[in-house]
């Protein structure tokens, strides 16, 4: 019998009405690229990330080792995973873990005539075989992973905003409320 999985997604608008700094798809994309190499600065459950030299990283692909921070409420999580990370420039980054888990970070827009930008993380979490679907343990895992999804997405937007404010986004300048370039 296959291991149980939890499928969930979490989405936020990147530019809420209260935001004076309007982030673009390019800002968010560069923050996602940064997150691939420095996830520990965004996701507290991650202790460190190592980019593996084989196969050689390219603009479309890299392989990494992710070490998790030991925490009492993460019982049953592996100490580390290997991930194949595939970049679909400007729209999505896919993480395929050695455990079978699949994670996608997806950038989307509100359509023609709008400047809305959204970030979604979708997860197909594969759990240890001894976790029974519907059990209290399964519910605990579900709640934990829902919180982790929120922290990851919110943290990515926070980092994108910080990078844009500090012009650390490879020359893509932040735009003010009316679309003018701040500088």
C-alpha positions in Angstrom: 0.0 0.0 0.0 1.4 3.4 -0.9 2.4 5.9 1.8 -0.4 8.4 2.6 -0.2 11.9 1.1 -1.6 15.3 1.9 -2.4 17.6 -1.0 -2.7 21.3 -0.1 -1.9 24.7 -1.5 -1.6 28.2 -0.1 -1.9 31.4 -2.1 -1.4 35.1 -1.2 -1.7 38.3 -3.2 1.7 39.7 -3.4 0.6 43.4 -3.5 -2.2 43.9 -1.0 -3.9 47.3 -1.0 -1.8 48.4 2.0 1.4 47.9 0.1 3.1 51.0 -1.1 5.8 49.0 -2.9 4.3 47.1 -5.9 6.3 43.9 -6.6 6.5 42.6 -10.1 6.7 39.0 -11.4 10.4 39.7 -11.9 10.9 40.7 -8.3 9.1 37.6 -7.1 10.9 35.3 -9.5 14.3 36.5 -8.3 13.2 35.9 -4.7 12.2 32.4 -5.6 15.6 31.8 -7.2 17.2 33.1 -4.0 15.0 30.8 -1.9 16.3 27.8 -3.8 19.8 28.5 -2.5 19.0 30.1 0.9 15.8 28.5 2.0 16.9 28.5 5.6 16.5 32.3 5.6 12.8 31.9 4.7 11.6 28.5 6.1 12.4 28.0 9.8 12.1 24.2 9.4 15.1 24.2 7.1 18.5 24.3 8.7 20.7 24.5 5.6 20.8 24.0 1.9 23.7 22.6 -0.1 23.7 22.8 -3.9 25.2 19.6 -5.3 27.9 19.8 -8.0 26.6 16.8 -9.9 24.8 17.3 -12.2 26.2 20.8 -12.7 23.6 23.4 -11.9 22.1 25.2 -14.9 19.5 28.1 -15.2 16.8 25.4 -15.6 17.9 22.7 -13.0 19.9 22.1 -9.9 20.1 19.3 -7.3 20.3 20.2 -3.7 20.4 18.6 -0.2 18.1 20.2 2.4 18.8 19.6 6.1 15.9 20.1 8.4 16.1 21.8 11.8 15.4 19.2 14.5 12.1 20.1 16.3 10.0 18.1 18.7 6.8 18.6 16.7 8.4 17.3 13.5 8.5 13.6 14.6 8.8 11.3 11.7 10.3 13.9 9.3 13.5 12.9 7.7 16.7 14.7 8.8 17.4 15.6 5.2 16.2 15.1 1.7 17.6 15.5 -1.8 15.7 17.6 -4.2 15.7 17.9 -8.0 14.8 21.6 -8.6 13.4 22.5 -12.0 13.0 26.2 -13.0 10.2 27.2 -15.4 11.4 30.8 -15.8 9.0 33.4 -14.5 6.2 31.1 -13.5 7.1 28.0 -11.4 9.8 26.2 -9.6 9.3 22.5 -8.9 11.0 20.6 -6.1 10.9 16.7 -6.3 12.1 15.3 -3.1 13.8 11.9 -2.6 10.9 11.0 -0.3 8.4 11.3 -3.2 7.0 14.7 -2.0 6.4 17.2 -4.8 6.4 21.0 -4.1 5.6 23.8 -6.6 6.1 27.5 -6.1 3.9 29.2 -8.7 3.7 32.8 -9.7 0.4 33.9 -11.4 -1.2 37.2 -12.4 -4.8 38.5 -12.2 -5.1 38.6 -16.0 -5.3 41.4 -18.6 -5.8 44.9 -17.3 -4.7 44.2 -13.7 -1.3 44.3 -12.0 -2.2 41.7 -9.4 0.5 39.1 -8.7 0.0 36.0 -6.7 2.3 33.4 -5.1 1.1 29.9 -4.6 2.9 27.0 -3.0 1.3 23.6 -3.7 2.3 20.5 -1.9 1.9 16.7 -2.3 3.4 15.6 1.0 4.3 11.9 1.2 4.2 10.7 4.8 5.7 7.6 6.5 3.8 4.4 5.9 2.9 4.1 9.6 0.8 7.3 9.6 -2.9 6.3 9.0 -5.1 8.7 7.0 -7.6 10.3 9.4 -5.7 9.4 12.5 -4.8 12.0 15.1 -1.2 11.8 13.9 -2.3 12.4 10.3 -4.4 15.5 11.4 -1.3 16.8 13.4 0.8 16.4 10.2 -1.8 18.1 8.1 -1.9 21.1 10.5 1.9 21.3 10.7 2.2 21.3 6.9 -0.5 23.9 6.5 1.4 26.2 8.9 4.7 25.4 7.0 3.1 26.3 3.7 1.9 29.7 5.1 5.3 30.4 6.6 7.0 29.6 3.3 4.8 31.7 1.1 4.6 34.7 3.4 8.4 34.5 4.0 9.1 34.4 0.3 7.0 37.6 -0.3 8.7 39.2 2.7 12.1 38.5 1.2 11.0 39.7 -2.3 9.8 42.9 -0.8 13.0 43.4 1.2 15.2 42.6 -1.9 13.2 45.1 -4.0 13.4 47.8 -1.3 17.1 47.3 -1.1 17.4 47.0 -4.9 19.0 43.5 -4.5 17.0 42.0 -7.3 19.5 42.1 -10.2 18.8 45.6 -11.3 15.0 45.3 -11.3 13.9 48.4 -9.5 10.9 48.5 -7.3 7.8 50.5 -8.5 5.9 53.0 -6.4 2.1 53.0 -6.0 1.5 54.6 -9.4 4.0 52.5 -11.2 6.8 55.0 -11.2 10.3 53.6 -10.7 11.7 54.5 -7.3 15.3 55.3 -7.3 
